[in-house]
Amino acid sequence: MEQRISLREANQHLARYIKAVEAGEEVIITRRGQPVARLMPLPRERVLSEEQQAARERTRMRMQQGYALGGKPVSRDTLHEQ
């Protein structure tokens, strides 16, 4: 949701609008009816636990190694012929 407030209102009640932004709202500040600034929440960075980081690293390593599926390598020409 978006709110539009005057610069004067922002100066007088900044803490109120910061709380609204923390709750996910966006606040547009106007001067003489023209938008001049936008208050919006910062994107939150996801912090992984040590276990999650270790699992992510194991997955990356496994993906780099690849999976042996038991098939033979196929050339581009062979695929094209089929």
The first five atom37 places (N, CA, C, CB, O) and aatype in JSON, in Angstrom:
{
  "aatype": [12, 6, 5, 1, 9, 15, 10, 1, 6, 0, 2, 5, 8, 10, 0, 1, 18, 9, 11, 0, 19, 6, 0, 7, 6, 6, 19, 9, 9, 16, 1, 1, 7, 5, 14, 19, 0, 1, 10, 12, 14, 10, 14, 1, 6, 1, 19, 10, 15, 6, 6, 5, 5, 0, 0, 1, 6, 1, 16, 1, 12, 1, 12, 5, 5, 7, 18, 0, 10, 7, 7, 11, 14, 19, 15, 1, 3, 16, 10, 8, 6, 5],
  "atom_mask": [
    [1, 1, 1, 1, 1],
    [1, 1, 1, 1, 1],
    [1, 1, 1, 1, 1],
    [1, 1, 1, 1, 1],
    [1, 1, 1, 1, 1],
    [1, 1, 1, 1, 1],
    [1, 1, 1, 1, 1],
    [1, 1, 1, 1, 1],
    [1, 1, 1, 1, 1],
    [1, 1, 1, 1, 1],
    [1, 1, 1, 1, 1],
    [1, 1, 1, 1, 1],
    [1, 1, 1, 1, 1],
    [1, 1, 1, 1, 1],
    [1, 1, 1, 1, 1],
    [1, 1, 1, 1, 1],
    [1, 1, 1, 1, 1],
    [1, 1, 1, 1, 1],
    [1, 1, 1, 1, 1],
    [1, 1, 1, 1, 1],
    [1, 1, 1, 1, 1],
    [1, 1, 1, 1, 1],
    [1, 1, 1, 1, 1],
    [1, 1, 1, 0, 1],
    [1, 1, 1, 1, 1],
    [1, 1, 1, 1, 1],
    [1, 1, 1, 1, 1],
    [1, 1, 1, 1, 1],
    [1, 1, 1, 1, 1],
    [1, 1, 1, 1, 1],
    [1, 1, 1, 1, 1],
    [1, 1, 1, 1, 1],
    [1, 1, 1, 0, 1],
    [1, 1, 1, 1, 1],
    [1, 1, 1, 1, 1],
    [1, 1, 1, 1, 1],
    [1, 1, 1, 1, 1],
    [1, 1, 1, 1, 1],
    [1, 1, 1, 1, 1],
    [1, 1, 1, 1, 1],
    [1, 1, 1, 1, 1],
    [1, 1, 1, 1, 1],
    [1, 1, 1, 1, 1],
    [1, 1, 1, 1, 1],
    [1, 1, 1, 1, 1],
    [1, 1, 1, 1, 1],
    [1, 1, 1, 1, 1],
    [1, 1, 1, 1, 1],
    [1, 1, 1, 1, 1],
    [1, 1, 1, 1, 1],
    [1, 1, 1, 1, 1],
    [1, 1, 1, 1, 1],
    [1, 1, 1, 1, 1],
    [1, 1, 1, 1, 1],
    [1, 1, 1, 1, 1],
    [1, 1, 1, 1, 1],
    [1, 1, 1, 1, 1],
    [1, 1, 1, 1, 1],
    [1, 1, 1, 1, 1],
    [1, 1, 1, 1, 1],
    [1, 1, 1, 1, 1],
    [1, 1, 1, 1, 1],
    [1, 1, 1, 1, 1],
    [1, 1, 1, 1, 1],
    [1, 1, 1, 1, 1],
    [1, 1, 1, 0, 1],
    [1, 1, 1, 1, 1],
    [1, 1, 1, 1, 1],
    [1, 1, 1, 1, 1],
    [1, 1, 1, 0, 1],
    [1, 1, 1, 0, 1],
    [1, 1, 1, 1, 1],
    [1, 1, 1, 1, 1],
    [1, 1, 1, 1, 1],
    [1, 1, 1, 1, 1],
    [1, 1, 1, 1, 1],
    [1, 1, 1, 1, 1],
    [1, 1, 1, 1, 1],
    [1, 1, 1, 1, 1],
    [1, 1, 1, 1, 1],
    [1, 1, 1, 1, 1],
    [1, 1, 1, 1, 1]
  ],
  "atom_positions": [
    [[0.85, -1.18, 0.0], [0.0, 0.0, 0.0], [0.89, 1.24, 0.0], [-0.96, 0.0, 1.23], [2.0, 1.22, 0.53]],
    [[0.41, 2.29, -0.58], [1.18, 3.53, -0.7], [0.44, 4.66, -0.02], [1.45, 3.87, -2.18], [-0.78, 4.81, -0.16]],
    [[1.18, 5.46, 0.73], [0.63, 6.66, 1.36], [1.32, 7.87, 0.76], [0.79, 6.64, 2.91], [2.5, 7.81, 0.43]],
    [[0.59, 8.96, 0.61], [1.2, 10.22, 0.18], [1.04, 11.2, 1.33], [0.54, 10.77, -1.15], [-0.06, 11.43, 1.84]],
    [[2.17, 11.79, 1.71], [2.14, 12.76, 2.81], [2.96, 13.97, 2.41], [2.68, 12.14, 4.14], [3.82, 13.9, 1.54]],
    [[2.67, 15.1, 3.07], [3.44, 16.31, 2.8], [4.77, 16.26, 3.55], [2.64, 17.58, 3.2], [4.93, 15.49, 4.5]],
    [[5.69, 17.07, 3.12], [6.98, 17.16, 3.78], [6.8, 17.6, 5.23], [7.91, 18.14, 3.03], [7.5, 17.11, 6.12]],
    [[5.9, 18.5, 5.45], [5.62, 18.97, 6.82], [5.14, 17.82, 7.69], [4.57, 20.12, 6.8], [5.6, 17.65, 8.82]],
    [[4.21, 17.03, 7.16], [3.7, 15.87, 7.9], [4.83, 14.88, 8.19], [2.56, 15.18, 7.11], [4.89, 14.32, 9.29]],
    [[5.71, 14.67, 7.22], [6.84, 13.76, 7.42], [7.75, 14.27, 8.53], [7.63, 13.6, 6.12], [8.21, 13.48, 9.36]],
    [[8.02, 15.58, 8.54], [8.87, 16.15, 9.59], [8.25, 16.02, 10.97], [9.14, 17.61, 9.29], [8.95, 15.77, 11.94]],
    [[6.95, 16.2, 11.06], [6.28, 16.18, 12.35], [6.08, 14.77, 12.89], [4.96, 16.88, 12.25], [6.05, 14.58, 14.11]],
    [[5.93, 13.78, 12.01], [5.58, 12.43, 12.46], [6.44, 11.36, 11.8], [4.11, 12.14, 12.18], [5.94, 10.31, 11.41]],
    [[7.73, 11.63, 11.67], [8.61, 10.7, 10.97], [8.58, 9.3, 11.58], [10.03, 11.23, 10.99], [8.53, 8.31, 10.84]],
    [[8.61, 9.19, 12.89], [8.63, 7.87, 13.55], [7.4, 7.05, 13.15], [8.68, 8.03, 15.08], [7.51, 5.84, 12.97]],
    [[6.24, 7.69, 13.02], [5.02, 7.0, 12.62], [5.17, 6.4, 11.23], [3.81, 7.96, 12.66], [4.75, 5.27, 10.98]],
    [[5.77, 7.15, 10.32], [5.91, 6.67, 8.95], [7.01, 5.63, 8.82], [6.19, 7.84, 8.03], [6.94, 4.74, 7.97]],
    [[8.03, 5.74, 9.65], [9.07, 4.7, 9.67], [8.46, 3.38, 10.11], [10.24, 5.09, 10.61], [8.79, 2.33, 9.55]],
    [[7.58, 3.4, 11.1], [6.89, 2.18, 11.54], [6.05, 1.6, 10.41], [5.99, 2.47, 12.76], [6.01, 0.38, 10.22]],
    [[5.38, 2.45, 9.66], [4.57, 1.99, 8.54], [5.45, 1.33, 7.48], [3.78, 3.16, 7.92], [5.08, 0.3, 6.91]],
    [[6.61, 1.91, 7.23], [7.53, 1.35, 6.25], [8.05, 0.0, 6.75], [8.71, 2.32, 5.98], [8.16, -0.95, 5.97]],
    [[8.37, -0.09, 8.02], [8.81, -1.37, 8.6], [7.75, -2.44, 8.45], [9.17, -1.19, 10.07], [8.06, -3.63, 8.35]],
    [[6.48, -2.03, 8.43], [5.37, -2.97, 8.26], [5.12, -3.31, 6.79], [4.11, -2.39, 8.87], [4.22, -4.08, 6.48]],
    [[5.95, -2.73, 5.89], [5.84, -3.09, 4.48], [5.18, -2.05, 3.6], [0.0, 0.0, 0.0], [5.05, -2.27, 2.4]],
    [[4.78, -0.94, 4.16], [4.14, 0.11, 3.35], [5.17, 0.98, 2.66], [3.22, 0.97, 4.22], [6.34, 0.98, 3.03]],
    [[4.72, 1.72, 1.68], [5.55, 2.68, 0.97], [4.95, 4.06, 1.21], [5.65, 2.35, -0.56], [3.74, 4.23, 1.14]],
    [[5.81, 5.03, 1.49], [5.35, 6.4, 1.77], [5.99, 7.34, 0.76], [5.7, 6.83, 3.24], [7.21, 7.39, 0.62]],
    [[5.15, 8.09, 0.07], [5.62, 9.11, -0.87], [5.52, 10.46, -0.18], [4.79, 9.08, -2.21], [4.46, 10.82, 0.33]],
    [[6.62, 11.2, -0.17], [6.64, 12.52, 0.45], [6.53, 13.56, -0.66], [7.95, 12.74, 1.3], [7.23, 13.5, -1.67]],
    [[5.62, 14.5, -0.44], [5.38, 15.53, -1.46], [5.76, 16.91, -0.94], [3.91, 15.52, -1.91], [5.72, 17.18, 0.27]],
    [[6.12, 17.78, -1.86], [6.34, 19.19, -1.56], [5.49, 19.97, -2.55], [7.88, 19.6, -1.66], [5.66, 19.86, -3.76]],
    [[4.58, 20.74, -2.01], [3.63, 21.51, -2.84], [2.88, 20.6, -3.82], [4.38, 22.6, -3.63], [2.62, 20.97, -4.96]],
    [[2.54, 19.41, -3.33], [1.75, 18.47, -4.12], [2.54, 17.62, -5.1], [0.0, 0.0, 0.0], [1.96, 16.73, -5.74]],
    [[3.83, 17.87, -5.23], [4.66, 17.1, -6.17], [5.51, 16.08, -5.4], [5.57, 18.05, -7.0], [6.15, 16.44, -4.41]],
    [[5.54, 14.83, -5.85], [6.36, 13.83, -5.16], [7.84, 14.19, -5.24], [6.12, 12.43, -5.78], [8.36, 14.54, -6.3]],
    [[8.52, 14.1, -4.09], [9.95, 14.41, -4.05], [10.79, 13.29, -3.45], [10.17, 15.68, -3.26], [12.0, 13.24, -3.66]],
    [[10.16, 12.37, -2.71], [10.93, 11.29, -2.08], [10.01, 10.1, -1.82], [11.58, 11.77, -0.75], [8.79, 10.23, -1.75]],
    [[10.65, 8.96, -1.68], [9.9, 7.73, -1.4], [10.59, 7.01, -0.24], [9.82, 6.81, -2.67], [11.79, 6.77, -0.28]],
    [[9.82, 6.68, 0.77], [10.3, 5.83, 1.86], [9.76, 4.44, 1.59], [9.85, 6.36, 3.28], [8.56, 4.25, 1.41]],
    [[10.66, 3.46, 1.57], [10.22, 2.09, 1.33], [11.14, 1.14, 2.07], [10.2, 1.77, -0.19], [12.29, 1.47, 2.35]],
    [[10.64, -0.05, 2.38], [11.47, -1.0, 3.12], [12.66, -1.45, 2.3], [10.64, -2.21, 3.55], [12.57, -1.61, 1.08]],
    [[13.78, -1.66, 2.97], [14.95, -2.24, 2.31], [14.72, -3.73, 2.15], [16.24, -1.96, 3.12], [14.08, -4.36, 2.98]],
    [[15.25, -4.3, 1.06], [15.13, -5.75, 0.92], [15.91, -6.43, 2.04], [15.64, -6.23, -0.48], [17.02, -6.03, 2.38]],
    [[15.3, -7.44, 2.6], [15.96, -8.15, 3.69], [16.86, -9.23, 3.13], [14.92, -8.77, 4.66], [16.49, -9.98, 2.22]],
    [[18.07, -9.28, 3.69], [19.0, -10.32, 3.27], [18.72, -11.57, 4.08], [20.48, -9.86, 3.45], [18.51, -11.52, 5.3]],
    [[18.72, -12.68, 3.4], [18.49, -13.94, 4.08], [19.81, -14.42, 4.65], [17.87, -15.01, 3.12], [20.81, -14.51, 3.94]],
    [[19.82, -14.7, 5.94], [21.02, -15.19, 6.6], [20.86, -16.68, 6.82], [21.26, -14.44, 7.96], [19.92, -17.13, 7.46]],
    [[21.79, -17.45, 6.26], [21.74, -18.9, 6.39], [22.48, -19.36, 7.64], [22.33, -19.57, 5.15], [23.49, -18.77, 8.03]],
    [[21.96, -20.39, 8.25], [22.65, -20.98, 9.39], [23.88, -21.73, 8.88], [21.7, -21.94, 10.19], [24.03, -21.92, 7.68]],
    [[24.74, -22.14, 9.8], [25.94, -22.89, 9.39], [25.55, -24.19, 8.7], [26.83, -23.18, 10.62], [26.19, -24.6, 7.74]],
    [[24.5, -24.84, 9.19], [24.04, -26.09, 8.56], [23.54, -25.84, 7.14], [22.92, -26.73, 9.4], [23.83, -26.62, 6.24]],
    [[22.8, -24.77, 6.95], [22.3, -24.44, 5.62], [23.43, -24.09, 4.67], [21.31, -23.28, 5.71], [23.41, -24.48, 3.5]],
    [[24.42, -23.34, 5.17], [25.57, -23.0, 4.33], [26.34, -24.26, 3.92], [26.5, -22.03, 5.08], [26.76, -24.38, 2.77]],
    [[26.51, -25.19, 4.86], [27.21, -26.44, 4.56], [26.43, -27.25, 3.52], [27.42, -27.28, 5.84], [27.02, -27.81, 2.6]],
    [[25.1, -27.3, 3.67], [24.27, -28.03, 2.71], [24.36, -27.39, 1.33], [22.82, -28.08, 3.19], [24.42, -28.1, 0.33]],
    [[24.35, -26.08, 1.27], [24.46, -25.36, 0.0], [25.8, -25.69, -0.67], [24.32, -23.83, 0.21], [25.85, -25.92, -1.88]],
    [[26.88, -25.7, 0.11], [28.19, -26.0, -0.45], [28.28, -27.44, -0.94], [29.29, -25.73, 0.6], [28.85, -27.7, -2.0]],
    [[27.7, -28.39, -0.19], [27.68, -29.79, -0.64], [26.92, -29.92, -1.95], [27.03, -30.69, 0.43], [27.34, -30.66, -2.84]],
    [[25.83, -29.22, -2.07], [25.02, -29.27, -3.29], [25.8, -28.68, -4.47], [23.7, -28.51, -3.1], [25.78, -29.24, -5.56]],
    [[26.48, -27.57, -4.25], [27.28, -26.97, -5.32], [28.38, -27.92, -5.79], [27.9, -25.65, -4.85], [28.6, -28.08, -6.99]],
    [[29.07, -28.54, -4.84], [30.14, -29.47, -5.19], [29.59, -30.65, -5.98], [30.86, -29.97, -3.91], [30.2, -31.08, -6.96]],
    [[28.44, -31.18, -5.56], [27.84, -32.32, -6.25], [27.43, -31.93, -7.67], [26.63, -32.85, -5.46], [27.57, -32.73, -8.6]],
    [[26.92, -30.73, -7.83], [26.5, -30.28, -9.16], [27.71, -30.11, -10.08], [25.72, -28.96, -9.06], [27.63, -30.38, -11.27]],
    [[28.83, -29.66, -9.51], [30.04, -29.5, -10.33], [30.58, -30.86, -10.78], [31.12, -28.74, -9.54], [31.09, -30.99, -11.89]],
    [[30.45, -31.86, -9.92], [30.92, -33.21, -10.26], [30.02, -33.86, -11.3], [31.0, -34.08, -9.01], [30.49, -34.64, -12.13]],
    [[28.77, -33.56, -11.26], [27.8, -34.15, -12.17], [27.31, -35.49, -11.66], [0.0, 0.0, 0.0], [27.8, -36.01, -10.65]],
    [[26.36, -36.04, -12.35], [25.76, -37.33, -11.97], [26.03, -38.35, -13.08], [24.22, -37.18, -11.72], [25.8, -38.08, -14.26]],
    [[26.52, -39.49, -12.68], [26.75, -40.57, -13.65], [25.43, -41.3, -13.84], [27.89, -41.55, -13.16], [24.91, -41.93, -12.92]],
    [[24.89, -41.22, -15.04], [23.6, -41.86, -15.32], [23.75, -43.16, -16.1], [22.71, -40.9, -16.1], [22.77, -43.82, -16.44]],
    [[24.99, -43.53, -16.38], [25.23, -44.81, -17.03], [25.12, -44.78, -18.54], [0.0, 0.0, 0.0], [25.25, -45.84, -19.16]],
    [[24.9, -43.67, -19.14], [24.78, -43.6, -20.59], [26.11, -43.29, -21.25], [0.0, 0.0, 0.0], [27.09, -43.0, -20.57]],
    [[26.12, -43.36, -22.57], [27.32, -43.05, -23.34], [27.26, -41.59, -23.76], [27.45, -43.97, -24.58], [26.17, -41.04, -23.93]],
    [[28.4, -40.96, -23.93], [28.4, -39.58, -24.44], [27.79, -39.54, -25.84], [29.84, -39.0, -24.46], [28.02, -40.44, -26.65]],
    [[27.02, -38.52, -26.12], [26.35, -38.39, -27.4], [26.89, -37.14, -28.09], [24.79, -38.32, -27.23], [26.97, -36.07, -27.49]],
    [[27.25, -37.29, -29.36], [27.75, -36.14, -30.11], [26.58, -35.38, -30.72], [28.74, -36.59, -31.22], [25.47, -35.89, -30.84]],
    [[26.85, -34.17, -31.09], [25.83, -33.33, -31.73], [25.4, -33.94, -33.06], [26.37, -31.9, -31.95], [24.22, -33.9, -33.41]],
    [[26.35, -34.5, -33.81], [26.04, -35.09, -35.1], [25.1, -36.28, -34.95], [27.33, -35.52, -35.81], [24.17, -36.45, -35.74]],
    [[25.35, -37.1, -33.93], [24.48, -38.27, -33.69], [23.06, -37.81, -33.38], [25.02, -39.13, -32.53], [22.09, -38.38, -33.88]],
    [[22.95, -36.8, -32.56], [21.61, -36.26, -32.22], [20.93, -35.73, -33.49], [21.71, -35.14, -31.15], [19.73, -35.93, -33.68]],
    [[21.68, -35.06, -34.33], [21.12, -34.46, -35.53], [20.61, -35.55, -36.49], [22.17, -33.58, -36.23], [19.57, -35.4, -37.12]],
    [[21.36, -36.65, -36.58], [20.97, -37.74, -37.46], [19.66, -38.41, -37.0], [22.1, -38.77, -37.53], [18.86, -38.88, -37.82]],
    [[19.46, -38.44, -35.71], [18.26, -39.1, -35.18], [17.1, -38.17, -35.3], [18.46, -39.54, -33.72], [15.98, -38.52, -34.92]]
  ]
}
